Amino acid sequence: MGDILAHESELLGLVREYLDFAEFEDTLKTFSKECKIKGKPLCKTVGGSFRDSKSLTIQKDLVAAFDDGDQKVFFSLWEEHIPSSVRDGDSFAQKLEFYLHIHFAIYLLKHSVGRPDKEELDEKISYFKTYLETKGVALSQTTEFLPFYALPFVPNPMVHPSFKELFQDSWTPELKLKLEKFLALVFKASNTPKLLTIYKENGQSNKEMLQQLHQQLVEAERRSMTYLKRYNKIQADYHNLIGVTAELVDSLEATVSGKMITPEYLQSVCVRLFSNQMRQSLAHSVDFTRPGTVRKLKDVPLLPSLDYEKLKKDLILGSDRLKAFLLQALRWRLTTSHPGEQRETVLQAYISNDLLDCHSHNQRSVLQLLHSKSDVVRQYMARLINAFASLAEGRLYLAQNTKVLRMLEGRLKEEDKDIITRENVLGALQKFSLRRPLQTAMIQDGLIFWLVDALKDPDCLSDYTLEYSVALLMNLCLRSAGKNMCAKVAGLVLKVLSDLLGHENHEIQPYVNGALYSILSVPSIREEARAMGMEDILRCFIKEGNAEMIRQIEFIIKQLNSEELPDGVLESDDDEDEDDEEDHDIMEADLDKDELIQPQLGELSGEKLLATEYLGIMTNTGKTRRKGLASVQWSGDEPLQRPVTPSGHRNGYPV
């Protein structure tokens, strides 16, 4: 019982301290009276009276030092007990401190009987001068204080008209009154009641805990997505291995029956076993229905269908934050889906429902998000388009309407705020350049001139922008129309490409070599190159380059010194065939890098958002892959002579 009373006494003391601090005088009187009537002991809050007495002592010491002209003691106490946030951040405190320095600088002049001690006066003036040159600089542009910066250099300030007010009898008492009021306010603010302190600490602690938990949740979801990608890859490899195993078991059964296994068959099994394309869909690479081997394994599950009508409505009419989360979730569906049937089904659903409104003629469409006022929405729309363009069927969908191309070209030239938006727009355009009709349109729109201008200063570009800009330029230069465009600014193009030959980013070298080799088939460009000593420049790089680079440069020099067009040119401008690209799908890791938005507590994102708010009728169906053209193998010795993308080139796909 005594313990309860002790705690009750302390709690009542906390309440009284707060009422006193907040100046609830009538309430405090009533509270104290009622406690007395009920016999409740009012405990003086721990540290309350001590803080009060200590504050009063500090205030008295500061005022005493002010009266005595003891600047060292005064400013020692000032810096120790006045918070730096107040001294440096409060304009009134800064002005007061300036005038206090003046007070101590002229103290001897005002209070000495007869002539003041010269050494002591010089010391005070020197102290003031040091202040003016350090902390006092902040007020040097203020008209009110400007005249006082001359004070240390005036021989007799007492008779100088600029300092007349300082030596009036009223100046020092007025300054002292300002000091006392300031100290009373500062120390009252610092004597925060214990009840308020407890409330703030608990509130802050809870807030920090919530933020920490939310951060852990976001991090867990990010790790989950990473593990899902790894799982999908391992699962694909596993399916491939099971398929190969099934065929090998069949082979063993065949040998028991006396059938021969051909070397060609064994070679084909080895190619599949050690191929770097083990991620191909199980349905397209392995037949699990063969009798006598293994049972049919469960395919990768299809993702649930979505309500695309509702999705597109919210993409157009929703808040910018909702739009960004939806664009992110739709992109993640593509980038994290299992390569093969699962990803193809996702893409086919997007295309069949015209997700990006490529075929819409409405004034307001999803494509218009590329010009949104929100930087995040613009960037996430560009990322989604780049993800579409990373897939052959996605490029075909986007290419059916030239307005997508025109919008991307416009965004590329206008975007100066967001580097990642520009990277993704450029990445999409570079992948568009695999399709001949889009190559033609880009060349006609003068994109070569923009690229050459951007590449004049490659060190200002990100690695992604540099690599995709050079690769896009090369793809456009492979066309006769592109070469003719380059011929109009031959000198500039040759200078830019020769500068890029020595760039530290070696990933761009195949595209620089390919562009040079291509444009040097034009006689006028060859003449320009010879005039600027291109052969000597190229031979410099032969001394420094690796074996592959050396062989490519030798081909370029041979082209430079030729007199006729090379035989067997692969590109023909007479045929605008839609299928002028290899049918390889590459999802770059860059598509999901540096995400701008993270869900707050209670917000949905990613697949959770789509499955919770936008679930549709189950209409997903598998889709047969479109067969690509027969690959034209690139030897690596010769410069590139067919359109490529950096991601496809890095993954070793034939070009």
C-alpha positions as CSV (number, residue, x, y, z in Angstrom):
1,M,0.0,0.0,0.0
2,G,2.8,2.3,0.9
3,D,4.5,1.7,-2.5
4,I,1.2,2.6,-4.3
5,L,1.0,5.9,-2.3
6,A,4.6,6.7,-3.1
7,H,3.9,6.3,-6.8
8,E,0.7,8.2,-6.5
9,S,2.5,11.1,-4.8
10,E,5.1,11.2,-7.7
11,L,2.3,11.1,-10.4
12,L,0.5,14.0,-8.7
13,G,3.8,15.9,-8.5
14,L,4.2,15.4,-12.3
15,V,0.7,16.7,-12.9
16,R,1.4,19.8,-10.7
17,E,4.7,20.5,-12.5
18,Y,3.1,20.4,-15.9
19,L,0.2,22.7,-14.8
20,D,2.7,25.1,-13.4
21,F,4.8,25.0,-16.6
22,A,1.8,25.5,-18.8
23,E,0.6,28.4,-16.6
24,F,-2.8,26.9,-15.7
25,E,-2.9,29.0,-12.5
26,D,-6.5,28.5,-11.5
27,T,-6.4,24.8,-12.4
28,L,-3.3,24.5,-10.3
29,K,-4.8,26.1,-7.3
30,T,-7.9,23.9,-7.5
31,F,-5.8,20.8,-8.0
32,S,-3.5,21.6,-5.0
33,K,-6.6,22.4,-2.8
34,E,-8.3,19.2,-3.7
35,C,-5.2,17.1,-3.0
36,K,-4.9,18.8,0.4
37,I,-8.6,18.1,1.2
38,K,-8.2,14.4,0.2
39,G,-4.9,14.1,2.1
40,K,-3.0,13.3,-1.1
41,P,0.7,14.1,-0.6
42,L,2.1,16.2,-3.5
43,C,5.7,15.1,-4.2
44,K,8.0,17.7,-5.7
45,T,9.1,16.2,-9.0
46,V,12.5,14.7,-9.0
47,G,15.0,17.2,-10.4
48,G,12.3,19.9,-10.8
49,S,13.4,22.2,-8.0
50,F,17.0,21.4,-8.6
51,R,16.7,22.4,-12.3
52,D,14.9,25.6,-11.3
53,S,17.5,26.6,-8.8
54,K,20.4,25.7,-11.2
55,S,18.8,27.8,-14.0
56,L,18.4,30.8,-11.7
57,T,22.1,30.5,-10.6
58,I,23.3,30.4,-14.2
59,Q,21.1,33.4,-15.1
60,K,22.5,35.4,-12.1
61,D,26.1,34.5,-13.1
62,L,25.5,35.7,-16.7
63,V,24.0,39.0,-15.6
64,A,26.7,39.5,-13.0
65,A,29.4,38.9,-15.7
66,F,27.5,41.4,-17.9
67,D,27.6,44.0,-15.2
68,D,31.3,43.5,-14.4
69,G,32.4,43.6,-18.0
70,D,33.9,40.1,-17.6
71,Q,33.6,38.9,-21.2
72,K,35.6,35.6,-20.7
73,V,33.3,34.4,-17.9
74,F,30.2,35.6,-19.7
75,F,30.9,33.9,-23.0
76,S,32.1,30.7,-21.3
77,L,28.7,30.4,-19.6
78,W,26.9,31.6,-22.7
79,E,28.4,28.8,-24.9
80,E,28.0,26.2,-22.2
81,H,24.4,26.8,-21.3
82,I,22.7,28.4,-24.3
83,P,22.0,25.6,-26.8
84,S,24.0,25.9,-30.1
85,S,20.8,25.4,-32.0
86,V,19.5,28.6,-30.4
87,R,22.8,30.5,-30.8
88,D,23.3,29.6,-34.4
89,G,19.7,29.3,-35.6
90,D,17.7,32.0,-33.8
91,S,18.1,35.5,-35.4
92,F,17.3,37.3,-32.2
93,A,20.0,35.3,-30.3
94,Q,22.5,36.2,-33.1
95,K,21.8,39.9,-32.9
96,L,21.8,39.9,-29.1
97,E,25.2,38.2,-29.1
98,F,26.6,40.8,-31.5
99,Y,25.5,43.7,-29.2
100,L,26.9,41.8,-26.2
101,H,30.3,41.7,-27.9
102,I,30.0,45.5,-28.5
103,H,29.1,46.0,-24.8
104,F,32.2,44.2,-23.6
105,A,34.4,45.9,-26.3
106,I,33.5,49.4,-25.1
107,Y,33.0,48.5,-21.4
108,L,36.3,50.1,-20.3
109,L,35.6,53.3,-22.3
110,K,32.2,53.7,-20.5
111,H,33.1,52.7,-17.0
112,S,36.7,53.7,-16.4
113,V,37.6,56.7,-14.3
114,G,40.0,58.7,-16.4
115,R,42.0,57.0,-19.2
116,P,41.4,53.2,-19.4
117,D,44.2,50.7,-19.2
118,K,45.6,50.5,-22.8
119,E,46.6,46.8,-22.6
120,E,43.3,45.7,-21.2
121,L,41.4,47.8,-23.7
122,D,43.4,46.4,-26.6
123,E,42.7,42.9,-25.4
124,K,38.9,43.6,-25.4
125,I,39.0,45.2,-28.8
126,S,41.1,42.3,-30.2
127,Y,38.5,39.9,-28.8
128,F,35.7,41.8,-30.6
129,K,37.8,41.9,-33.8
130,T,38.3,38.1,-33.7
131,Y,34.5,37.7,-33.3
132,L,33.9,39.9,-36.3
133,E,36.3,37.8,-38.5
134,T,34.7,34.5,-37.4
135,K,31.2,34.1,-36.2
136,G,30.3,37.7,-36.8
137,V,30.8,37.4,-40.5
138,A,27.2,36.1,-40.8
139,L,25.8,39.6,-40.1
140,S,28.3,41.5,-42.2
141,Q,25.7,42.1,-44.9
142,T,23.1,43.4,-42.5
143,T,22.6,47.2,-42.7
144,E,21.9,47.4,-39.0
145,F,25.4,46.1,-38.0
146,L,27.6,47.2,-40.9
147,P,28.9,50.4,-39.2
148,F,30.1,48.4,-36.2
149,Y,32.6,46.5,-38.3
150,A,34.7,49.7,-38.3
151,L,34.7,50.0,-34.5
152,P,38.0,48.1,-33.8
153,F,39.8,50.5,-36.2
154,V,38.5,53.8,-34.9
155,P,41.0,55.5,-32.5
156,N,38.3,57.2,-30.3
157,P,34.9,55.6,-30.8
158,M,33.3,57.8,-28.1
159,V,33.4,60.9,-30.3
160,H,32.6,59.2,-33.6
161,P,29.1,60.0,-34.8
162,S,28.5,56.4,-36.0
163,F,28.8,55.1,-32.4
164,K,27.0,57.9,-30.6
165,E,24.1,55.7,-29.5
166,L,26.4,53.2,-27.8
167,F,27.6,55.7,-25.3
168,Q,24.2,57.0,-24.3
169,D,23.2,56.2,-20.7
170,S,20.1,54.2,-21.8
171,W,21.9,51.8,-24.1
172,T,23.4,49.5,-21.5
173,P,20.2,49.1,-19.3
174,E,18.1,48.4,-22.5
175,L,20.6,45.7,-23.6
176,K,20.6,44.2,-20.1
177,L,16.8,44.0,-20.1
178,K,16.9,42.2,-23.5
179,L,19.4,39.8,-22.1
180,E,17.4,39.0,-19.0
181,K,14.2,38.4,-21.0
182,F,16.1,36.2,-23.4
183,L,17.6,34.1,-20.6
184,A,14.2,33.7,-18.9
185,L,12.7,32.4,-22.1
186,V,15.6,30.0,-22.9
187,F,15.8,28.5,-19.5
188,K,12.1,28.1,-19.2
189,A,12.1,26.2,-22.5
190,S,14.9,24.0,-21.3
191,N,13.0,23.2,-18.1
192,T,10.7,20.8,-19.8
193,P,8.3,19.1,-17.3
194,K,9.0,15.5,-16.8
195,L,5.5,14.5,-17.9
196,L,6.1,16.1,-21.3
197,T,9.5,14.4,-21.5
198,I,8.0,11.0,-20.8
199,Y,5.3,11.5,-23.5
200,K,7.8,12.7,-26.1
201,E,10.3,9.9,-25.5
202,N,7.6,7.2,-25.6
203,G,6.0,8.6,-28.7
204,Q,9.3,8.9,-30.5
205,S,10.3,5.4,-29.4
206,N,7.0,4.0,-30.8
207,K,7.5,5.9,-34.1
208,E,11.0,4.7,-34.5
209,M,9.9,1.1,-33.8
210,L,7.2,1.3,-36.4
211,Q,9.6,2.7,-39.0
212,Q,12.1,0.0,-38.1
213,L,9.5,-2.7,-38.5
214,H,8.3,-1.2,-41.8
215,Q,11.9,-1.1,-43.1
216,Q,12.4,-4.7,-42.1
217,L,9.2,-5.6,-44.0
218,V,10.3,-3.8,-47.2
219,E,13.8,-5.4,-46.9
220,A,12.1,-8.9,-46.4
221,E,9.9,-8.3,-49.5
222,R,13.0,-7.3,-51.5
223,R,14.9,-10.4,-50.4
224,S,11.8,-12.5,-51.2
225,M,11.8,-11.1,-54.8
226,T,15.5,-11.9,-55.1
227,Y,15.0,-15.4,-53.9
228,L,12.0,-15.9,-56.2
229,K,14.2,-15.0,-59.2
230,R,16.8,-17.5,-58.0
231,Y,14.2,-20.1,-57.4
232,N,12.8,-19.6,-60.9
233,K,16.2,-20.0,-62.5
234,I,17.0,-23.1,-60.4
235,Q,13.6,-24.6,-61.2
236,A,14.2,-24.0,-64.9
237,D,17.6,-25.7,-64.8
238,Y,16.1,-28.6,-62.8
239,H,13.4,-29.1,-65.4
240,N,16.0,-29.1,-68.1
241,L,18.1,-31.6,-66.3
242,I,15.1,-33.9,-65.7
243,G,14.3,-33.7,-69.5
244,V,17.9,-34.6,-70.4
245,T,17.8,-37.5,-67.9
246,A,14.5,-38.7,-69.4
247,E,16.1,-38.8,-72.8
248,L,19.2,-40.6,-71.5
249,V,17.0,-43.2,-69.8
250,D,15.3,-43.7,-73.2
251,S,18.7,-44.1,-74.8
252,L,19.6,-46.8,-72.3
253,E,16.4,-48.6,-73.1
254,A,17.1,-48.4,-76.8
255,T,20.6,-49.8,-76.4
256,V,19.1,-52.8,-74.5
257,S,16.9,-53.4,-77.5
258,G,19.9,-53.3,-79.7
259,K,19.4,-49.9,-81.2
260,M,22.4,-47.7,-81.9
261,I,22.8,-44.2,-80.5
262,T,24.3,-41.8,-83.0
263,P,27.1,-39.3,-82.1
264,E,24.9,-36.5,-83.4
265,Y,22.2,-37.4,-80.9
266,L,24.7,-37.5,-78.0
267,Q,26.1,-34.1,-79.1
268,S,22.6,-32.6,-79.2
269,V,22.0,-33.9,-75.6
270,C,25.3,-32.3,-74.5
271,V,24.5,-29.0,-76.1
272,R,21.2,-28.9,-74.2
273,L,22.9,-30.0,-70.9
274,F,25.6,-27.3,-71.0
275,S,23.8,-24.6,-72.9
276,N,23.7,-21.1,-71.3
277,Q,20.0,-21.0,-72.3
278,M,18.8,-23.6,-69.8
279,R,16.1,-21.1,-68.7
280,Q,14.0,-22.0,-71.8
281,S,10.5,-23.1,-71.0
282,L,10.0,-26.7,-70.1
283,A,7.1,-26.9,-72.6
284,H,9.4,-25.9,-75.5
285,S,12.5,-27.9,-74.7
286,V,11.6,-31.2,-73.0
287,D,8.9,-33.8,-73.8
288,F,7.8,-35.5,-70.5
289,T,5.2,-37.7,-72.0
290,R,7.6,-40.3,-73.4
291,P,6.5,-43.8,-72.2
292,G,8.7,-45.8,-70.0
293,T,10.8,-42.9,-68.6
294,V,9.3,-40.4,-66.1
295,R,5.9,-39.1,-65.2
296,K,4.9,-35.7,-66.5
297,L,6.0,-33.0,-64.0
298,K,3.9,-30.1,-62.9
299,D,4.4,-27.1,-65.1
300,V,5.2,-23.6,-63.7
301,P,1.9,-22.2,-62.5
302,L,0.3,-19.3,-64.5
303,L,-0.1,-16.0,-62.7
304,P,-3.8,-15.0,-61.9
305,S,-5.6,-13.0,-64.6
306,L,-6.3,-9.3,-64.0
307,D,-9.1,-6.9,-64.5
308,Y,-7.5,-4.8,-67.2
309,E,-10.4,-2.4,-67.6
310,K,-10.1,-1.4,-63.9
311,L,-6.3,-1.3,-64.1
312,K,-6.3,1.0,-67.1
313,K,-8.9,3.3,-65.5
314,D,-6.8,3.7,-62.4
315,L,-3.7,4.2,-64.4
316,I,-5.4,7.2,-66.1
317,L,-7.5,8.6,-63.3
318,G,-5.8,7.4,-60.1
319,S,-3.4,9.4,-57.9
320,D,0.2,9.7,-58.9
321,R,1.3,7.4,-56.1
322,L,-1.3,4.7,-57.2
323,K,-0.2,5.0,-60.8
324,A,3.5,4.5,-59.8
325,F,2.7,1.4,-57.7
326,L,0.6,-0.1,-60.5
327,L,3.3,0.6,-63.2
328,Q,5.9,-1.0,-60.8
329,A,3.7,-4.0,-60.2
330,L,3.0,-4.6,-63.9
331,R,6.7,-4.3,-64.7
332,W,7.6,-6.7,-61.9
333,R,5.1,-9.2,-63.4
334,L,7.2,-9.2,-66.5
335,T,10.7,-9.1,-65.0
336,T,10.2,-11.6,-62.2
337,S,8.0,-14.1,-64.1
338,H,9.5,-17.5,-65.1
339,P,11.0,-17.3,-68.6
340,G,9.0,-19.4,-71.0
341,E,5.3,-20.1,-70.8
342,Q,4.6,-18.1,-67.6
343,R,6.3,-14.9,-69.0
344,E,4.8,-15.3,-72.4
345,T,1.3,-15.7,-70.9
346,V,1.8,-12.4,-68.9
347,L,3.0,-10.6,-72.0
348,Q,0.2,-12.0,-74.1
349,A,-2.4,-10.9,-71.6
350,Y,-0.9,-7.3,-71.6
351,I,-1.0,-7.2,-75.4
352,S,-4.4,-8.7,-76.0
353,N,-5.9,-6.2,-73.5
354,D,-3.9,-3.3,-75.1
355,L,-2.4,-2.4,-71.6
356,L,-0.5,0.6,-72.9
357,D,-3.4,1.8,-75.1
358,C,-1.2,1.6,-78.2
359,H,-4.3,1.1,-80.3
360,S,-6.4,3.7,-78.5
361,H,-7.4,7.0,-80.1
362,N,-8.7,8.5,-76.9
363,Q,-7.2,11.8,-75.7
364,R,-6.4,10.3,-72.3
365,S,-4.5,7.0,-72.5
366,V,-2.0,5.0,-70.5
367,L,0.8,6.0,-73.0
368,Q,0.3,9.7,-72.0
369,L,1.8,8.8,-68.6
370,L,5.2,9.2,-70.4
371,H,4.5,12.9,-70.2
372,S,3.2,13.0,-66.6
373,K,4.1,15.9,-64.4
374,S,5.2,13.4,-61.8
375,D,8.9,12.4,-62.1
376,V,8.1,9.0,-60.5
377,V,5.2,8.2,-62.9
378,R,7.3,9.3,-65.9
379,Q,10.2,7.1,-64.9
380,Y,8.1,4.0,-64.1
381,M,6.2,4.3,-67.4
382,A,9.6,4.4,-69.2
383,R,10.7,1.4,-67.3
384,L,7.6,-0.6,-68.2
385,I,8.0,0.3,-71.9
386,N,11.6,-0.7,-71.8
387,A,10.5,-4.1,-70.2
388,F,8.0,-4.6,-73.1
389,A,10.8,-3.7,-75.6
390,S,13.1,-6.3,-74.0
391,L,10.8,-9.1,-75.4
392,A,10.4,-9.8,-79.2
393,E,6.5,-9.9,-78.9
394,G,6.6,-6.8,-76.8
395,R,8.5,-4.9,-79.5
396,L,6.1,-6.2,-82.2
397,Y,3.2,-4.8,-80.1
398,L,4.8,-1.4,-79.5
399,A,5.9,-1.2,-83.2
400,Q,2.4,-1.4,-84.6
401,N,1.8,2.3,-83.9
402,T,4.5,4.9,-84.7
403,K,3.0,7.2,-82.0
404,V,4.9,5.1,-79.4
405,L,8.2,5.8,-81.2
406,R,7.4,9.5,-81.6
407,M,6.6,9.8,-77.9
408,L,9.8,8.1,-76.9
409,E,11.9,10.3,-79.2
410,G,10.2,13.4,-77.7
411,R,10.8,12.2,-74.2
412,L,14.4,11.4,-74.9
413,K,15.1,14.9,-76.2
414,E,13.1,16.7,-73.4
415,E,14.0,14.6,-70.3
416,D,16.6,16.5,-68.4
417,K,15.6,15.9,-64.8
418,D,15.7,12.1,-64.4
419,I,18.7,10.1,-65.6
420,I,16.9,6.7,-65.1
421,T,13.9,7.9,-67.1
422,R,16.2,8.9,-70.0
423,E,18.1,5.6,-69.7
424,N,15.0,3.5,-70.0
425,V,13.6,5.6,-72.9
426,L,17.0,5.2,-74.7
427,G,17.0,1.4,-73.9
428,A,13.6,1.0,-75.4
429,L,14.5,3.0,-78.6
430,Q,17.7,0.9,-78.9
431,K,15.7,-2.3,-78.8
432,F,13.2,-0.8,-81.3
433,S,16.2,-0.4,-83.7
434,L,16.2,-4.2,-84.2
435,R,13.1,-3.7,-86.3
436,R,13.7,-2.3,-89.8
437,P,10.6,-0.1,-90.1
438,L,11.4,1.5,-86.8
439,Q,15.1,2.0,-87.9
440,T,13.8,3.8,-91.0
441,A,11.5,6.1,-88.9
442,M,14.3,6.9,-86.4
443,I,16.7,7.8,-89.3
444,Q,14.1,10.0,-90.9
445,D,13.4,11.7,-87.6
446,G,17.1,12.7,-87.4
447,L,17.9,10.7,-84.3
448,I,21.4,10.1,-85.6
449,F,22.2,13.8,-85.2
450,W,20.9,13.8,-81.6
451,L,23.0,10.7,-80.7
452,V,26.2,12.2,-82.2
453,D,25.6,15.4,-80.3
454,A,25.0,13.5,-77.0
455,L,28.2,11.4,-77.5
456,K,30.5,14.4,-77.9
457,D,30.9,14.4,-74.1
458,P,30.8,10.7,-73.2
459,D,32.2,11.2,-69.6
460,C,28.9,13.1,-68.7
461,L,26.8,10.0,-69.6
462,S,26.0,7.0,-67.3
463,D,27.5,3.6,-68.4
464,Y,24.0,2.5,-69.5
465,T,23.3,5.7,-71.5
466,L,26.7,5.5,-73.2
467,E,26.5,1.9,-74.1
468,Y,22.9,2.0,-75.5
469,S,23.6,5.3,-77.3
470,V,26.6,3.9,-79.2
471,A,24.7,0.6,-79.9
472,L,21.7,2.5,-81.3
473,L,23.9,4.7,-83.4
474,M,25.6,1.6,-84.8
475,N,22.2,-0.1,-85.6
476,L,21.1,3.0,-87.5
477,C,24.4,3.3,-89.3
478,L,24.0,-0.2,-90.8
479,R,21.3,1.2,-93.0
480,S,22.1,3.0,-96.3
481,A,19.8,5.9,-95.2
482,G,21.7,6.0,-91.9
483,K,25.1,6.1,-93.7
484,N,23.8,9.0,-95.9
485,M,22.8,10.9,-92.8
486,C,26.2,10.4,-91.3
487,A,27.8,11.6,-94.6
488,K,26.1,15.1,-94.0
489,V,28.2,15.5,-90.8
490,A,31.0,13.1,-91.6
491,G,33.7,15.1,-89.8
492,L,31.8,15.2,-86.5
493,V,30.7,11.6,-86.6
494,L,34.3,10.4,-87.3
495,K,35.7,12.5,-84.5
496,V,33.1,11.3,-82.0
497,L,33.7,7.6,-83.0
498,S,37.5,8.0,-82.9
499,D,37.3,9.6,-79.4
500,L,35.1,6.7,-78.3
501,L,37.7,4.1,-79.5
502,G,39.9,5.1,-76.5
503,H,37.1,5.3,-73.9
504,E,37.6,3.4,-70.7
505,N,34.3,1.7,-71.0
506,H,35.3,-1.3,-73.1
507,E,31.7,-2.6,-73.4
508,I,31.1,0.0,-76.2
509,Q,34.0,-1.1,-78.4
510,P,32.2,-3.6,-80.6
511,Y,29.5,-1.0,-81.4
512,V,32.0,1.8,-82.1
513,N,33.9,-0.6,-84.5
514,G,30.7,-1.7,-86.1
515,A,29.6,1.9,-86.7
516,L,33.0,2.9,-88.2
517,Y,33.1,-0.2,-90.4
518,S,29.7,0.5,-91.7
519,I,30.0,4.2,-92.5
520,L,33.4,3.8,-94.1
521,S,31.6,2.0,-96.9
522,V,30.6,5.5,-98.1
523,P,33.2,7.0,-100.4
524,S,32.8,10.6,-99.1
525,I,33.2,9.5,-95.5
526,R,36.3,7.4,-96.4
527,E,37.8,10.6,-98.0
528,E,37.0,12.6,-94.9
529,A,38.5,9.9,-92.7
530,R,41.7,9.7,-94.7
531,A,42.0,13.5,-94.6
532,M,41.9,13.5,-90.8
533,G,44.5,10.7,-90.5
534,M,42.1,8.0,-89.3
535,E,44.5,5.1,-90.2
536,D,47.1,6.5,-87.9
537,I,44.5,6.8,-85.1
538,L,43.4,3.2,-85.6
539,R,46.9,1.9,-85.7
540,C,47.5,3.5,-82.2
541,F,44.8,1.3,-80.9
542,I,46.2,-1.8,-82.5
543,K,49.3,-1.4,-80.3
544,E,47.1,-1.2,-77.1
545,G,44.0,-3.4,-77.8
546,N,43.4,-7.1,-77.2
547,A,43.5,-9.7,-80.0
548,E,39.8,-9.5,-80.9
549,M,39.9,-5.6,-80.9
550,I,43.1,-5.8,-83.1
551,R,41.4,-8.0,-85.7
552,Q,38.3,-5.8,-85.8
553,I,40.5,-2.7,-86.3
554,E,42.4,-4.4,-89.1
555,F,39.0,-5.0,-90.9
556,I,38.2,-1.3,-90.4
557,I,41.6,-0.2,-91.9
558,K,41.0,-2.5,-94.8
559,Q,37.5,-0.9,-95.3
560,L,39.1,2.6,-95.0
561,N,41.6,1.8,-97.8
562,S,39.1,0.1,-100.1
563,E,37.7,1.8,-103.2
564,E,34.5,-0.1,-103.7
565,L,31.5,-1.2,-101.6
566,P,32.2,-4.5,-99.8
567,D,30.6,-7.6,-101.3
568,G,28.0,-9.6,-99.4
569,V,26.5,-6.7,-97.4
570,L,23.9,-8.3,-95.1
571,E,21.6,-5.2,-94.9
572,S,19.2,-4.4,-97.7
573,D,17.1,-1.2,-97.6
574,D,14.7,-2.5,-100.3
575,D,12.9,-4.8,-97.9
576,E,11.1,-3.6,-94.9
577,D,10.6,-7.1,-93.5
578,E,9.0,-7.0,-90.0
579,D,11.1,-10.0,-88.9
580,D,14.6,-8.5,-89.2
581,E,15.6,-9.5,-85.7
582,E,16.7,-12.4,-83.7
583,D,14.0,-13.8,-81.4
584,H,15.8,-13.6,-78.1
585,D,14.2,-12.2,-75.0
586,I,16.5,-10.6,-72.4
587,M,15.3,-9.0,-69.2
588,E,18.1,-6.7,-67.9
589,A,18.7,-6.3,-64.1
590,D,18.8,-2.5,-64.7
591,L,15.0,-2.5,-65.3
592,D,14.4,-2.9,-61.5
593,K,17.4,-1.0,-60.1
594,D,17.1,2.0,-57.7
595,E,13.3,1.9,-57.1
596,L,12.0,5.3,-56.1
597,I,9.0,4.3,-54.1
598,Q,8.5,2.0,-51.1
599,P,5.1,1.1,-49.6
600,Q,4.2,2.7,-46.3
601,L,2.7,0.7,-43.5
602,G,-0.5,-0.9,-44.7
603,E,0.1,0.0,-48.4
604,L,0.0,-2.8,-51.0
605,S,2.5,-3.1,-53.8
606,G,3.7,-5.6,-56.4
607,E,1.8,-8.8,-57.0
608,K,-0.1,-8.3,-53.7
609,L,-1.6,-5.1,-55.0
610,L,-2.6,-6.7,-58.3
611,A,-4.0,-9.9,-56.8
612,T,-5.9,-8.1,-54.0
613,E,-7.4,-5.1,-56.0
614,Y,-7.4,-6.1,-59.6
615,L,-8.1,-9.8,-59.8
616,G,-10.0,-10.7,-63.0
617,I,-11.7,-13.7,-64.7
618,M,-9.3,-16.6,-65.4
619,T,-8.5,-16.2,-69.1
620,N,-4.8,-16.9,-69.2
621,T,-3.8,-19.4,-71.9
622,G,-0.5,-20.6,-73.1
623,K,1.0,-19.3,-76.3
624,T,3.1,-20.7,-79.0
625,R,6.4,-19.0,-79.4
626,R,7.1,-17.2,-82.7
627,K,10.1,-18.8,-84.4
628,G,13.0,-16.5,-85.0
629,L,15.2,-16.3,-88.1
630,A,18.1,-18.6,-88.5
631,S,21.0,-17.1,-86.6
632,V,23.9,-15.5,-88.5
633,Q,26.9,-16.4,-86.3
634,W,29.2,-13.5,-85.5
635,S,32.9,-14.6,-85.5
636,G,34.1,-11.8,-83.1
637,D,36.9,-11.1,-85.5
638,E,34.9,-8.9,-87.8
639,P,33.0,-5.7,-86.8
640,L,29.3,-6.1,-86.1
641,Q,27.2,-6.0,-89.3
642,R,23.7,-6.7,-88.0
643,P,21.5,-4.9,-85.4
644,V,22.1,-6.0,-81.8
645,T,21.2,-4.9,-78.3
646,P,23.9,-4.7,-75.6
647,S,22.1,-7.2,-73.4
648,G,21.8,-9.7,-76.2
649,H,25.4,-9.2,-77.3
650,R,26.6,-9.7,-73.7
651,N,24.6,-13.0,-73.4
652,G,26.4,-14.4,-76.4
653,Y,23.4,-14.6,-78.7
654,P,24.3,-14.9,-82.4
655,V,23.9,-11.8,-84.4
